[in-house]
Amino acid sequence: MPNFFFLQQTKRFALRRFFSLAVLAAGTSSFLSSCSEDGTLPNPFTPDKVTVAQSGIFPEGVQYDELNQRFLVSSRRLGRVGAVEDDGTYTVFGDDSRLISTIGLNIDPVRHRLLAAVSDNGSNTTRTSPATLNKLAALAIFNSNNGNLVNYVNLGALRPDQRHFANDIAVDIEGNAYVTDSFSPIIYKVDQQGNASIFLEDAQLGATTGFGLNGIVFHPDGYLIVAKTTEGVLFKVPINNPKSFTRVTSSQSVVGADGLLLLNPKTLLLVSGSQSTVFRLTSNDSWATTSATGSFATGPTSPTTITRRSISDAYVLYPYQSTAAQFDLVKVKF
């Protein structure tokens, strides 16, 4: 998910893009006075929908690469990461034989990294094996400019006797990555040097059936917000004391919660696949409680996650079914 502390001034971008990045870098400090309540500005120059006519990709994660002006998408069926232009052109961004299924993505523009959660639930029939099926949790780290794989971190080895499914990733201001596991009640931590550890392990984070933990974002006030899919629960997890995590009280059912996007410190977009809806959630008490202030219906498209395109727009990913002839990136409008 986008980093609120990122600041990059470059002549390649128009003034609009510079202001977008500057606002992201400001984080909690300020947002443009003409922003709407969800913290975005209308942008008539970005497409309402990007259709990618590629069959069998079955993407799960998406990030917008502001520096290179492209979307990056994962692939459950092929494992590789792809790049998507606004005209729908798809090219391979990065690949490796260890990438069985790539799931959630997180672009870290400050450090020129793209991080990808790697799992194996059998979707990739070419690369799956008994040794990895429902046992794999890993973090792949690419150079975000050229797609070179610079590190591959085995997370499941920290709990070798458990089932695993690495799902989504958040990055804090120090460059530490936090990865959710949907099959084990674990959030992993990987520092910039690639050292992996168990950041938080608690039975409350697990699920007896289906997916447990899923989407995760870093809040600039020093905590994570994490979604649990089956129960529709959000947790607030302090970085400095993860065991003191609390449940976010919500008036909105978010069963089926998948991808998360923190638009600003008080506004969170949440994709519910089972409800075919993107919810806009707000909080005025540092995420002790939250309520819905808007929703965007996606229709029967199996939406998974969402990405911010500068300050102007958010795009939700429609993967449809695994054998679909296309997938779409659609601008969210509340």
KERO-987209 format. One line per field, with one value per residue (C-alpha): y, x negated, z negated; residue number from 0; residue in three letters. Coordinates in Angstrom, 2 decimals. Each point is the difference from the previous one (the first is absolute). Layout:
N
Y: [Y:...]
X: [X:...]
Z: [Z:...]
i: [NUM:...]
aa: [ALA:...]
***
This chain:
334
Y: [0.00:3.57:1.55:3.33:1.12:-0.34:3.17:-0.04:3.14:-0.66:1.89:-3.04:0.73:2.82:2.34:-2.04:-3.10:1.93:1.32:-3.52:-1.38:2.97:-0.57:-3.67:0.94:2.35:-2.91:1.23:3.66:1.30:-0.67:2.44:2.21:-0.85:-3.75:-1.83:-1.74:-3.15:1.95:-0.17:2.48:-0.67:-0.69:0.01:-1.14:-3.54:-2.77:-1.20:-3.59:-1.82:-3.31:-2.52:-2.62:-2.71:-3.37:-2.14:2.70:-0.19:3.03:0.46:3.10:3.36:3.08:3.17:0.84:3.79:0.40:-2.20:0.84:-3.55:-2.52:-3.11:-3.13:-3.41:-3.39:-2.98:-2.27:0.93:1.33:2.85:3.72:2.02:3.66:1.63:3.23:2.20:-1.40:-3.52:-1.15:-2.78:-0.95:-2.20:2.09:-2.73:-3.78:-2.84:-3.73:0.43:2.29:-2.58:2.43:3.68:1.53:3.44:2.67:3.07:2.59:1.78:2.93:1.50:-3.12:-0.93:-3.34:-2.01:-2.58:-3.01:-2.59:-3.52:-2.99:-3.28:-1.04:-2.06:2.75:-0.32:-3.58:0.30:1.07:-1.52:-3.01:-2.08:1.77:3.42:-0.56:1.91:0.14:2.93:3.51:2.16:3.58:0.83:3.37:1.53:3.09:2.07:1.64:-3.04:-3.02:-1.76:-2.32:1.17:-2.14:-2.92:-0.57:-3.29:0.92:-3.36:-1.45:1.89:-2.36:-3.03:-2.23:2.37:0.78:3.25:2.54:3.30:2.55:3.73:2.41:3.35:2.00:2.40:3.17:-1.92:-2.38:-3.00:-2.19:-1.66:-3.01:-1.64:-3.77:-1.09:-3.63:0.61:2.70:1.85:3.36:-0.25:2.78:0.30:2.74:1.75:-2.55:-2.86:-1.34:-1.61:-0.38:-0.62:3.47:-1.22:-3.44:-0.34:-2.42:2.91:0.68:-3.48:-1.67:-3.61:0.08:2.39:3.00:1.64:3.06:1.77:3.70:2.11:3.67:2.09:3.09:2.92:0.27:-3.25:-2.89:-2.50:-0.47:-3.62:-1.70:-3.46:-1.33:-2.66:2.00:3.42:1.42:2.79:-0.03:2.89:-1.24:2.39:-0.35:0.42:-2.38:-2.39:-2.23:2.90:-0.12:0.90:-0.60:3.00:0.45:0.49:0.71:-1.42:-3.71:-0.64:-3.76:-1.03:2.74:-0.25:2.88:3.22:3.49:2.80:3.18:2.28:-0.47:0.00:-1.75:-3.65:-1.71:-3.68:-2.50:-2.70:-2.74:-1.90:3.20:1.27:3.40:2.52:1.66:3.40:-0.12:2.97:0.39:3.03:-1.81:-1.48:-3.14:-1.08:0.14:0.48:0.48:-0.12:3.34:-1.36:-3.13:-0.99:-3.08:-2.08:-2.54:-3.73:0.45:-1.56:3.25:-0.58:3.12:3.65:2.45:3.73:1.86:3.07:2.08:0.10:-3.43:-3.49:-3.06:-3.32:-3.25:-2.21:-3.40:-1.75:-3.79:-1.71:-0.91:3.42:1.39:3.39:1.97:3.62:2.86:2.29:3.50:0.07:2.65:0.60]
X: [0.00:-1.13:-2.55:1.10:-3.60:-1.10:-1.30:-1.49:-0.50:-0.78:0.30:1.64:3.28:2.44:0.84:3.08:-2.03:-2.54:2.73:1.41:-3.28:-0.59:3.34:-0.78:-3.31:1.70:1.95:1.88:-0.82:2.35:2.04:0.98:2.87:2.01:-0.07:3.29:0.76:-1.81:-3.22:-0.02:0.18:1.96:-2.32:1.51:-3.27:-0.01:2.13:3.17:-0.96:-3.05:0.84:-2.80:0.75:-2.22:1.49:-1.11:-1.85:2.37:-1.52:0.44:-2.03:-0.50:-2.14:-0.38:-3.63:0.02:-3.62:0.42:3.68:1.34:1.97:-1.72:2.10:-0.65:1.09:1.35:-0.05:-3.39:-1.99:-1.57:0.59:1.27:0.03:3.13:0.19:3.09:0.83:0.16:-3.39:-1.38:-3.68:-1.95:-1.62:-1.77:-0.03:-1.83:0.64:0.55:2.97:2.75:2.86:-0.54:2.73:-0.17:-2.41:-1.51:-2.08:-2.62:-1.01:-2.42:-2.18:0.89:1.49:3.04:0.91:2.15:1.57:-0.58:2.23:1.26:3.63:-0.15:1.06:-3.27:0.13:-3.41:-2.01:1.91:-1.44:0.81:-2.85:1.59:3.75:1.70:-3.39:-1.67:-0.32:-2.74:-0.87:-1.50:-1.75:-0.56:-1.76:3.07:-1.71:-1.27:1.81:-3.14:0.62:-2.38:1.16:2.25:0.84:1.48:2.53:1.68:-3.29:0.61:2.93:-0.76:2.74:2.90:2.08:-0.90:1.28:-1.88:2.58:-0.66:-2.78:-0.44:-3.24:-0.78:-2.09:-3.17:0.44:1.13:2.54:2.94:1.61:3.30:0.50:3.56:-0.44:-1.99:0.77:-3.23:-1.29:-3.64:-2.57:-2.85:-2.57:-1.89:-2.81:2.44:0.05:3.37:1.71:3.41:1.38:3.29:1.52:3.37:2.90:2.42:-1.58:0.70:2.96:1.14:1.23:-0.63:-2.29:-1.07:-2.22:0.01:-0.49:-2.43:-1.05:-2.44:1.37:-2.45:0.85:-1.89:2.40:1.36:3.63:0.65:3.08:1.27:2.07:2.32:1.21:-0.12:-2.21:-2.56:-2.86:-2.20:-3.52:-2.56:-3.45:-1.76:2.25:1.77:1.36:2.17:2.01:3.69:3.08:1.37:3.67:2.00:3.62:-0.55:-0.24:-3.22:0.28:-2.09:-2.55:-2.93:-2.19:-0.41:-1.10:-0.65:0.95:-0.85:-0.36:3.78:1.19:-0.37:1.27:0.85:0.81:2.49:-0.05:3.00:2.05:-1.23:-0.54:-2.72:0.82:-1.30:-0.59:-0.85:-1.21:-0.32:-1.46:-3.23:1.73:1.54:3.28:1.02:3.10:0.80:0.34:0.34:0.06:-0.72:1.72:-2.19:2.53:-0.75:-3.67:-1.86:-1.82:-3.16:-1.96:-0.52:-2.81:-0.44:-1.05:-1.69:2.45:2.55:1.50:0.37:0.36:1.55:-1.08:2.63:-1.59:3.32:-0.51:-3.35:0.62:1.34:-1.22:-0.72:-0.26:0.82:-1.28:2.93:-0.03:1.97:2.71:2.04]
Z: [0.00:0.58:-2.37:-1.48:-0.49:3.61:1.68:3.46:2.07:3.60:3.27:1.59:-1.69:0.58:-2.84:-0.87:-0.67:-2.05:-2.30:-0.27:-1.28:-2.27:-1.70:-0.44:-1.57:-2.42:-1.45:-3.01:0.43:2.67:3.08:2.70:-1.06:3.09:-0.67:-0.42:-3.29:1.08:0.60:3.80:2.84:3.20:2.90:3.49:1.58:-1.34:1.55:-1.71:0.84:1.29:1.67:0.34:2.64:-1.48:-0.91:-2.88:-1.96:-2.99:-1.75:-3.73:-0.81:1.67:-0.62:1.99:0.79:0.04:1.06:3.07:0.59:0.15:-2.01:-1.34:-0.47:-1.52:1.36:-1.89:3.07:1.47:-2.93:1.89:-0.56:2.95:0.99:1.44:1.97:0.19:3.45:-1.46:1.29:-2.22:-0.23:-2.39:-2.74:-1.98:-0.33:-1.70:-0.33:-3.75:0.64:-0.07:-0.63:-0.63:-2.16:-1.65:1.23:-1.64:1.80:-2.09:2.22:-2.51:0.22:3.59:-1.04:0.95:-2.63:0.86:-2.28:1.36:-0.74:1.45:-0.23:3.18:2.43:1.93:1.24:1.65:-3.05:-2.91:-1.83:-3.09:-1.80:0.45:0.36:-2.86:-1.72:1.73:-1.37:1.46:0.84:3.38:0.34:3.44:1.24:0.91:2.96:1.91:-1.50:-1.20:-2.96:-2.72:-2.94:-0.82:-3.68:-1.23:-2.70:-0.45:-1.25:-3.25:-0.68:2.19:-1.40:0.76:3.09:1.71:2.51:0.14:1.06:-0.33:-0.93:-1.74:-0.29:-2.85:0.19:-0.94:2.91:-2.06:1.78:-1.76:1.70:-0.91:0.03:0.81:-1.11:-3.20:-2.60:0.74:1.15:1.10:-0.06:2.49:-0.50:2.80:-0.21:0.63:-3.56:-0.72:-3.37:-1.53:-0.69:-1.49:-0.51:-1.69:0.30:0.43:3.38:1.36:1.68:-0.28:3.61:2.84:-0.22:-3.23:0.36:3.32:0.83:-2.02:0.01:-1.99:-1.72:-0.37:-3.71:-0.58:0.30:2.49:1.01:0.94:1.44:-0.88:2.88:-1.39:-2.99:1.61:-2.75:-0.01:-2.50:-1.09:-0.73:-1.56:1.57:-3.34:-1.95:2.38:-2.77:-1.14:3.23:-0.17:2.08:1.89:-0.83:3.20:0.81:3.49:0.71:1.88:0.36:2.98:-0.66:2.39:1.17:-1.96:1.00:-2.48:1.87:-2.89:-3.77:-0.48:3.16:0.99:3.13:-0.47:2.72:-0.97:2.61:-1.33:-0.17:3.40:-1.54:-0.78:-3.31:-1.04:-3.76:-2.18:-3.56:-2.24:-3.02:1.35:1.24:-3.26:1.92:3.61:2.11:3.71:1.80:3.51:2.14:3.58:1.43:2.28:1.21:0.26:0.82:-2.96:-0.91:-2.01:-0.82:0.71:0.71:-0.13:3.10:-1.43:-2.02:2.76:0.41:-1.42:2.23:-0.99:1.62:1.69:0.64:0.82:0.04:0.29:3.65:1.05:3.30:-1.57:-3.20:-0.72:-2.12:-0.77:-1.49:-3.24:-0.20:-3.13]
i: [0:1:2:3:4:5:6:7:8:9:10:11:12:13:14:15:16:17:18:19:20:21:22:23:24:25:26:27:28:29:30:31:32:33:34:35:36:37:38:39:40:41:42:43:44:45:46:47:48:49:50:51:52:53:54:55:56:57:58:59:60:61:62:63:64:65:66:67:68:69:70:71:72:73:74:75:76:77:78:79:80:81:82:83:84:85:86:87:88:89:90:91:92:93:94:95:96:97:98:99:100:101:102:103:104:105:106:107:108:109:110:111:112:113:114:115:116:117:118:119:120:121:122:123:124:125:126:127:128:129:130:131:132:133:134:135:136:137:138:139:140:141:142:143:144:145:146:147:148:149:150:151:152:153:154:155:156:157:158:159:160:161:162:163:164:165:166:167:168:169:170:171:172:173:174:175:176:177:178:179:180:181:182:183:184:185:186:187:188:189:190:191:192:193:194:195:196:197:198:199:200:201:202:203:204:205:206:207:208:209:210:211:212:213:214:215:216:217:218:219:220:221:222:223:224:225:226:227:228:229:230:231:232:233:234:235:236:237:238:239:240:241:242:243:244:245:246:247:248:249:250:251:252:253:254:255:256:257:258:259:260:261:262:263:264:265:266:267:268:269:270:271:272:273:274:275:276:277:278:279:280:281:282:283:284:285:286:287:288:289:290:291:292:293:294:295:296:297:298:299:300:301:302:303:304:305:306:307:308:309:310:311:312:313:314:315:316:317:318:319:320:321:322:323:324:325:326:327:328:329:330:331:332:333]
aa: [MET:PRO:ASN:PHE:PHE:PHE:LEU:GLN:GLN:THR:LYS:ARG:PHE:ALA:LEU:ARG:ARG:PHE:PHE:SER:LEU:ALA:VAL:LEU:ALA:ALA:GLY:THR:SER:SER:PHE:LEU:SER:SER:CYS:SER:GLU:ASP:GLY:THR:LEU:PRO:ASN:PRO:PHE:THR:PRO:ASP:LYS:VAL:THR:VAL:ALA:GLN:SER:GLY:ILE:PHE:PRO:GLU:GLY:VAL:GLN:TYR:ASP:GLU:LEU:ASN:GLN:ARG:PHE:LEU:VAL:SER:SER:ARG:ARG:LEU:GLY:ARG:VAL:GLY:ALA:VAL:GLU:ASP:ASP:GLY:THR:TYR:THR:VAL:PHE:GLY:ASP:ASP:SER:ARG:LEU:ILE:SER:THR:ILE:GLY:LEU:ASN:ILE:ASP:PRO:VAL:ARG:HIS:ARG:LEU:LEU:ALA:ALA:VAL:SER:ASP:ASN:GLY:SER:ASN:THR:THR:ARG:THR:SER:PRO:ALA:THR:LEU:ASN:LYS:LEU:ALA:ALA:LEU:ALA:ILE:PHE:ASN:SER:ASN:ASN:GLY:ASN:LEU:VAL:ASN:TYR:VAL:ASN:LEU:GLY:ALA:LEU:ARG:PRO:ASP:GLN:ARG:HIS:PHE:ALA:ASN:ASP:ILE:ALA:VAL:ASP:ILE:GLU:GLY:ASN:ALA:TYR:VAL:THR:ASP:SER:PHE:SER:PRO:ILE:ILE:TYR:LYS:VAL:ASP:GLN:GLN:GLY:ASN:ALA:SER:ILE:PHE:LEU:GLU:ASP:ALA:GLN:LEU:GLY:ALA:THR:THR:GLY:PHE:GLY:LEU:ASN:GLY:ILE:VAL:PHE:HIS:PRO:ASP:GLY:TYR:LEU:ILE:VAL:ALA:LYS:THR:THR:GLU:GLY:VAL:LEU:PHE:LYS:VAL:PRO:ILE:ASN:ASN:PRO:LYS:SER:PHE:THR:ARG:VAL:THR:SER:SER:GLN:SER:VAL:VAL:GLY:ALA:ASP:GLY:LEU:LEU:LEU:LEU:ASN:PRO:LYS:THR:LEU:LEU:LEU:VAL:SER:GLY:SER:GLN:SER:THR:VAL:PHE:ARG:LEU:THR:SER:ASN:ASP:SER:TRP:ALA:THR:THR:SER:ALA:THR:GLY:SER:PHE:ALA:THR:GLY:PRO:THR:SER:PRO:THR:THR:ILE:THR:ARG:ARG:SER:ILE:SER:ASP:ALA:TYR:VAL:LEU:TYR:PRO:TYR:GLN:SER:THR:ALA:ALA:GLN:PHE:ASP:LEU:VAL:LYS:VAL:LYS:PHE]
***
